[in-house]
């Protein structure tokens, strides 16, 4: 019996060719499907790894496979292949009907939506061995971004938190994301998140990295962010807070024209809110239990894979 958090036969057929082959010479992987279903059970319920049901095999095997594929980027590679498949068009009839139902505007323009969401960190997420922080240059000529040395965990009035900064498309599917401590602001992460957008193509050609439009709320309204989009030729639909409007009015003519704002386009920003809602159906995303940031990103990646599979493989009988 396939449980609602497990991979159906149709979904398994989609990702089975994307999984790595056997490991070292002489080594033999345990059944991939059983292990992945165990990872999904843990992501859905948030139980500690030793409490996994016996039907998924030894919990050490499930955890080690998840840890290894989070470290070497296997989960991200699988997600990238699914994004290539959806971007190139799929012969599946249900998906073809969904694509044909999109409006002409959405077919013509590639629009992304940016937002962030905070995740409360369980006490099990604390206590990882400290590694010194490093400073890394941000791409695109932006400000330098500090690689957090405490596993993207921050303190707030509510305790330990992590923040996910994400881009989604208009079909509420996560495209790319970055994690940070919970107290970090949204605006400084705008450029790093957009620089991380890479949708590879089927066949030759550079990855798609420059959307036609970016939608965001007031938190992303800054001169640096708007200048960055202007340099790259990307349209901005970003609300402007009242204090910035008042400051421009006080300057008179020197304040310049107000930035263009399309209310109709801004209403469609709700796609990123729906994406967050889909993601947080998984308790291991709504609350962080992973000590290491790369393992937490692996949990985000495999749940994003399921979100994309739901859209690519249309199964009317599937429950949410």
TIVEXDREN-914019 format. One record per residue (C-alpha): residue number from 1; residue in three letters; z, y, x. Coordinates in steps of 0.001 Angstrom, whole numbers. Last residue first. Layout:
BEGIN
{node NUM 'ALA' {Z Y X}}
...
***
This chain:
BEGIN
{node 320 'UNK' {-233 16555 -2501}}
{node 319 'UNK' {-1468 13523 -4402}}
{node 318 'UNK' {-4795 11872 -3602}}
{node 317 'UNK' {-6731 10504 -6595}}
{node 316 'UNK' {-9440 13155 -6322}}
{node 315 'UNK' {-10272 12189 -2728}}
{node 314 'UNK' {-12469 14722 -953}}
{node 313 'UNK' {-12681 13885 2733}}
{node 312 'UNK' {-13509 17127 4548}}
{node 311 'UNK' {-10864 19265 2833}}
{node 310 'UNK' {-8039 16757 2963}}
{node 309 'UNK' {-9076 15897 6504}}
{node 308 'UNK' {-8666 19534 7523}}
{node 307 'UNK' {-5090 19629 6213}}
{node 306 'UNK' {-4363 16256 7852}}
{node 305 'UNK' {-5577 17566 11215}}
{node 304 'UNK' {-3384 20647 10789}}
{node 303 'UNK' {-413 18276 10410}}
{node 302 'UNK' {-1444 16600 13668}}
{node 301 'UNK' {-1752 19952 15444}}
{node 300 'UNK' {1544 21443 14246}}
{node 299 'UNK' {3404 18339 15434}}
{node 298 'UNK' {1605 18629 18774}}
{node 297 'UNK' {2661 22272 18963}}
{node 296 'UNK' {6251 21113 18465}}
{node 295 'UNK' {5724 18636 21301}}
{node 294 'UNK' {4417 21428 23544}}
{node 293 'UNK' {7406 23623 22664}}
{node 292 'UNK' {9925 21039 23769}}
{node 291 'UNK' {13111 20439 21808}}
{node 290 'UNK' {11398 19285 18640}}
{node 289 'UNK' {13302 19600 15326}}
{node 288 'UNK' {11670 22730 13932}}
{node 287 'UNK' {12191 23362 10251}}
{node 286 'UNK' {9240 24163 7971}}
{node 285 'UNK' {7036 22298 10455}}
{node 284 'UNK' {9070 19070 10692}}
{node 283 'UNK' {9558 19344 6913}}
{node 282 'UNK' {5858 19101 6223}}
{node 281 'UNK' {4991 20975 3035}}
{node 280 'UNK' {5297 23912 5388}}
{node 279 'UNK' {1711 23582 6544}}
{node 278 'UNK' {228 23778 3060}}
{node 277 'UNK' {2282 26884 2266}}
{node 276 'UNK' {1244 28477 5553}}
{node 275 'UNK' {-2415 27898 4671}}
{node 274 'UNK' {-1848 29407 1237}}
{node 273 'UNK' {-496 32540 2906}}
{node 272 'UNK' {-3537 32586 5205}}
{node 271 'UNK' {-5842 32445 2188}}
{node 270 'UNK' {-3963 35360 592}}
{node 269 'UNK' {-6046 37602 2835}}
{node 268 'UNK' {-8645 37495 63}}
{node 267 'UNK' {-6983 40500 -1571}}
{node 266 'UNK' {-7748 42520 1550}}
{node 265 'UNK' {-11488 42071 1083}}
{node 264 'UNK' {-11355 43631 -2369}}
{node 263 'UNK' {-9128 46442 -1102}}
{node 262 'UNK' {-11573 47413 1640}}
{node 261 'UNK' {-10006 49747 4206}}
{node 260 'UNK' {-11788 52032 6632}}
{node 259 'UNK' {-9500 53700 9134}}
{node 258 'UNK' {-8366 57240 8268}}
{node 257 'UNK' {-10394 59988 9907}}
{node 256 'UNK' {-9045 61912 12820}}
{node 255 'UNK' {-5492 63076 13463}}
{node 254 'UNK' {-6724 66158 15285}}
{node 253 'UNK' {-8022 67497 11982}}
{node 252 'UNK' {-4488 67669 10635}}
{node 251 'UNK' {-1908 66243 12995}}
{node 250 'UNK' {671 65924 10225}}
{node 249 'UNK' {-1783 63863 8173}}
{node 248 'UNK' {-2149 61284 10953}}
{node 247 'UNK' {1619 60916 11288}}
{node 246 'UNK' {1959 60446 7532}}
{node 245 'UNK' {-624 57671 7490}}
{node 244 'UNK' {1066 55921 10415}}
{node 243 'UNK' {4437 56143 8649}}
{node 242 'UNK' {2975 54746 5414}}
{node 241 'UNK' {1721 51527 6959}}
{node 240 'UNK' {-2016 50860 7344}}
{node 239 'UNK' {-3499 47709 5834}}
{node 238 'UNK' {-5876 45752 8043}}
{node 237 'UNK' {-9419 44857 7055}}
{node 236 'UNK' {-11085 45124 10443}}
{node 235 'UNK' {-14738 44520 11263}}
{node 234 'UNK' {-15409 42893 14626}}
{node 233 'UNK' {-17788 44551 17099}}
{node 232 'UNK' {-15885 43365 20169}}
{node 231 'UNK' {-14954 46851 21318}}
{node 230 'UNK' {-14001 47834 17754}}
{node 229 'UNK' {-11712 44821 17407}}
{node 228 'UNK' {-9846 45749 20592}}
{node 227 'UNK' {-9641 49388 19530}}
{node 226 'UNK' {-8086 48319 16208}}
{node 225 'UNK' {-5499 46216 17988}}
{node 224 'UNK' {-4647 48918 20502}}
{node 223 'UNK' {-4323 51619 17829}}
{node 222 'UNK' {-1941 49544 15762}}
{node 221 'UNK' {-2028 48001 12299}}
{node 220 'UNK' {-1071 44356 12838}}
{node 219 'UNK' {2241 44466 10936}}
{node 218 'UNK' {517 46159 8008}}
{node 217 'UNK' {-1230 42966 6905}}
{node 216 'UNK' {-4245 41283 8435}}
{node 215 'UNK' {-7892 40508 7755}}
{node 214 'UNK' {-10379 39954 10568}}
{node 213 'UNK' {-14133 40255 10073}}
{node 212 'UNK' {-17358 38992 11647}}
{node 211 'UNK' {-15604 36405 13780}}
{node 210 'UNK' {-16134 36314 17557}}
{node 209 'UNK' {-15163 33040 19246}}
{node 208 'UNK' {-17819 30513 18298}}
{node 207 'UNK' {-18093 28128 21211}}
{node 206 'UNK' {-21089 28604 23495}}
{node 205 'UNK' {-24264 26678 22891}}
{node 204 'UNK' {-25544 23156 23216}}
{node 203 'UNK' {-24867 20396 20672}}
{node 202 'UNK' {-22451 20529 17737}}
{node 201 'UNK' {-20645 23793 18276}}
{node 200 'UNK' {-17153 24513 19537}}
{node 199 'UNK' {-14782 26724 17573}}
{node 198 'UNK' {-12767 28734 20109}}
{node 197 'UNK' {-10162 31236 18877}}
{node 196 'UNK' {-7560 31663 21628}}
{node 195 'UNK' {-8571 35267 22271}}
{node 194 'UNK' {-7755 36029 18629}}
{node 193 'UNK' {-4208 34700 19098}}
{node 192 'UNK' {-3702 36600 22371}}
{node 191 'UNK' {-4959 39866 20791}}
{node 190 'UNK' {-2677 39807 17739}}
{node 189 'UNK' {451 38555 19536}}
{node 188 'UNK' {1748 42057 20361}}
{node 187 'UNK' {1370 43017 16646}}
{node 186 'UNK' {3478 40194 15212}}
{node 185 'UNK' {6793 40977 16856}}
{node 184 'UNK' {8876 38446 18762}}
{node 183 'UNK' {12262 37632 17234}}
{node 182 'UNK' {11371 34033 16364}}
{node 181 'UNK' {10437 33049 19889}}
{node 180 'UNK' {6710 32350 20217}}
{node 179 'UNK' {4146 29818 19069}}
{node 178 'UNK' {377 30248 19144}}
{node 177 'UNK' {-2231 29378 16541}}
{node 176 'UNK' {-5818 28319 15969}}
{node 175 'UNK' {-8112 27541 13045}}
{node 174 'UNK' {-5640 26625 10305}}
{node 173 'UNK' {-7341 25845 6962}}
{node 172 'UNK' {-6780 28070 3912}}
{node 171 'UNK' {-10416 27912 2732}}
{node 170 'UNK' {-10995 31529 3777}}
{node 169 'UNK' {-10315 30657 7411}}
{node 168 'UNK' {-6916 30660 9068}}
{node 167 'UNK' {-5530 32300 12181}}
{node 166 'UNK' {-1956 31674 13207}}
{node 165 'UNK' {1152 33132 14822}}
{node 164 'UNK' {3942 30572 14489}}
{node 163 'UNK' {7484 31846 15053}}
{node 162 'UNK' {10482 29890 16268}}
{node 161 'UNK' {14065 30373 15142}}
{node 160 'UNK' {17597 29795 16390}}
{node 159 'UNK' {20336 31419 14319}}
{node 158 'UNK' {20119 33314 11030}}
{node 157 'UNK' {20911 36691 12551}}
{node 156 'UNK' {18189 36071 15103}}
{node 155 'UNK' {17866 34040 18257}}
{node 154 'UNK' {14662 32852 19847}}
{node 153 'UNK' {13083 29516 20716}}
{node 152 'UNK' {9576 29353 22170}}
{node 151 'UNK' {10613 26622 24666}}
{node 150 'UNK' {13142 28725 26552}}
{node 149 'UNK' {10929 29920 29392}}
{node 148 'UNK' {8645 31937 27132}}
{node 147 'UNK' {5264 32643 28678}}
{node 146 'UNK' {5293 36437 28844}}
{node 145 'UNK' {2119 38114 27676}}
{node 144 'UNK' {539 40873 29716}}
{node 143 'UNK' {-1035 43637 27647}}
{node 142 'UNK' {-4646 43348 26666}}
{node 141 'UNK' {-7716 43287 28888}}
{node 140 'UNK' {-9462 40593 26874}}
{node 139 'UNK' {-7377 37735 28119}}
{node 138 'UNK' {-3637 38042 28614}}
{node 137 'UNK' {-2248 37805 32130}}
{node 136 'UNK' {596 35294 32474}}
{node 135 'UNK' {4209 35947 33324}}
{node 134 'UNK' {6477 33024 34024}}
{node 133 'UNK' {9858 32062 32643}}
{node 132 'UNK' {12052 29626 34544}}
{node 131 'UNK' {12566 26197 32936}}
{node 130 'UNK' {15791 25396 31132}}
{node 129 'UNK' {16469 21785 30208}}
{node 128 'UNK' {16204 21393 26458}}
{node 127 'UNK' {19452 21985 24586}}
{node 126 'UNK' {18207 23269 21249}}
{node 125 'UNK' {15765 21558 18877}}
{node 124 'UNK' {18470 19159 17645}}
{node 123 'UNK' {20387 22195 16324}}
{node 122 'UNK' {17564 22696 13859}}
{node 121 'UNK' {15178 25579 14425}}
{node 120 'UNK' {14282 27735 11442}}
{node 119 'UNK' {10582 28347 11292}}
{node 118 'UNK' {9109 31829 11049}}
{node 117 'UNK' {5617 32563 9775}}
{node 116 'UNK' {2829 34689 11178}}
{node 115 'UNK' {-392 36179 9861}}
{node 114 'UNK' {-4085 36400 10643}}
{node 113 'UNK' {-7085 35869 8381}}
{node 112 'UNK' {-10553 34930 9590}}
{node 111 'UNK' {-13971 35856 8205}}
{node 110 'UNK' {-17302 34367 9266}}
{node 109 'UNK' {-19847 36276 7228}}
{node 108 'UNK' {-23064 35019 5610}}
{node 107 'UNK' {-21758 31974 3811}}
{node 106 'UNK' {-18687 33833 2643}}
{node 105 'UNK' {-20809 36602 1207}}
{node 104 'UNK' {-23131 34187 -554}}
{node 103 'UNK' {-20180 32716 -2460}}
{node 102 'UNK' {-18962 29208 -1831}}
{node 101 'UNK' {-19922 26545 -4376}}
{node 100 'UNK' {-22605 25120 -2100}}
{node 99 'UNK' {-19944 24312 504}}
{node 98 'UNK' {-17772 22517 -2028}}
{node 97 'UNK' {-20743 20515 -3320}}
{node 96 'UNK' {-21636 19510 235}}
{node 95 'UNK' {-18035 18461 827}}
{node 94 'UNK' {-18141 16143 -2161}}
{node 93 'UNK' {-21525 14773 -1156}}
{node 92 'UNK' {-20533 13882 2415}}
{node 91 'UNK' {-23388 14873 4657}}
{node 90 'UNK' {-21203 17322 6549}}
{node 89 'UNK' {-22057 20787 7782}}
{node 88 'UNK' {-21996 22063 11356}}
{node 87 'UNK' {-18752 23985 10872}}
{node 86 'UNK' {-16992 21072 9158}}
{node 85 'UNK' {-17969 18645 11908}}
{node 84 'UNK' {-17076 21098 14661}}
{node 83 'UNK' {-13701 21723 13008}}
{node 82 'UNK' {-13069 17982 12855}}
{node 81 'UNK' {-13903 17703 16553}}
{node 80 'UNK' {-11509 20538 17394}}
{node 79 'UNK' {-8685 18861 15466}}
{node 78 'UNK' {-9235 15664 17443}}
{node 77 'UNK' {-9188 17655 20684}}
{node 76 'UNK' {-5977 19436 19670}}
{node 75 'UNK' {-4238 16116 18993}}
{node 74 'UNK' {-5426 14778 22346}}
{node 73 'UNK' {-4143 17830 24243}}
{node 72 'UNK' {-2594 15979 27193}}
{node 71 'UNK' {999 16906 26339}}
{node 70 'UNK' {830 16440 22575}}
{node 69 'UNK' {-969 13124 23030}}
{node 68 'UNK' {1796 11946 25362}}
{node 67 'UNK' {4657 13073 23126}}
{node 66 'UNK' {3098 11556 20011}}
{node 65 'UNK' {2435 8250 21772}}
{node 64 'UNK' {5953 8282 23230}}
{node 63 'UNK' {7521 8955 19834}}
{node 62 'UNK' {5635 6174 18057}}
{node 61 'UNK' {6314 3642 20810}}
{node 60 'UNK' {10010 4582 21013}}
{node 59 'UNK' {10279 4190 17229}}
{node 58 'UNK' {9436 513 17550}}
{node 57 'UNK' {7005 -520 14784}}
{node 56 'UNK' {5781 1592 11887}}
{node 55 'UNK' {7037 -868 9243}}
{node 54 'UNK' {10505 -595 10777}}
{node 53 'UNK' {11143 2730 9090}}
{node 52 'UNK' {11688 5683 11448}}
{node 51 'UNK' {15382 6526 11889}}
{node 50 'UNK' {15284 6477 15711}}
{node 49 'UNK' {12815 9423 15601}}
{node 48 'UNK' {15116 11689 13636}}
{node 47 'UNK' {13872 12339 10084}}
{node 46 'UNK' {11745 15418 9401}}
{node 45 'UNK' {10249 13953 6211}}
{node 44 'UNK' {6563 14851 6469}}
{node 43 'UNK' {6378 15125 10256}}
{node 42 'UNK' {8315 11833 10665}}
{node 41 'UNK' {6061 10058 8221}}
{node 40 'UNK' {3000 11584 9919}}
{node 39 'UNK' {4108 10271 13319}}
{node 38 'UNK' {4640 6826 11790}}
{node 37 'UNK' {1210 6949 10154}}
{node 36 'UNK' {-197 7764 13589}}
{node 35 'UNK' {1537 4698 15054}}
{node 34 'UNK' {276 2354 12343}}
{node 33 'UNK' {-3263 3683 12665}}
{node 32 'UNK' {-3334 3473 16443}}
{node 31 'UNK' {-2282 -168 16603}}
{node 30 'UNK' {-446 -524 19909}}
{node 29 'UNK' {-2406 513 22958}}
{node 28 'UNK' {-3233 -2144 25540}}
{node 27 'UNK' {-2796 -1773 29262}}
{node 26 'UNK' {-4571 -3966 31791}}
{node 25 'UNK' {-6430 -1036 33261}}
{node 24 'UNK' {-4648 2131 32120}}
{node 23 'UNK' {-4988 3374 28562}}
{node 22 'UNK' {-7043 1842 25800}}
{node 21 'UNK' {-9556 4075 24087}}
{node 20 'UNK' {-8800 7592 22922}}
{node 19 'UNK' {-9116 8488 19219}}
{node 18 'UNK' {-12168 10350 17924}}
{node 17 'UNK' {-13960 7266 16551}}
{node 16 'UNK' {-10899 6510 14350}}
{node 15 'UNK' {-10726 10060 12956}}
{node 14 'UNK' {-13179 9871 10073}}
{node 13 'UNK' {-12719 6171 9270}}
{node 12 'UNK' {-8976 6794 8969}}
{node 11 'UNK' {-9579 9515 6427}}
{node 10 'UNK' {-11640 7198 4214}}
{node 9 'UNK' {-9146 4341 4548}}
{node 8 'UNK' {-6253 6572 3565}}
{node 7 'UNK' {-3969 8041 6202}}
{node 6 'UNK' {-288 8098 5329}}
{node 5 'UNK' {1848 10796 3645}}
{node 4 'UNK' {1030 9563 126}}
{node 3 'UNK' {1790 5943 876}}
{node 2 'UNK' {-988 3417 1353}}
{node 1 'UNK' {0 0 0}}
***
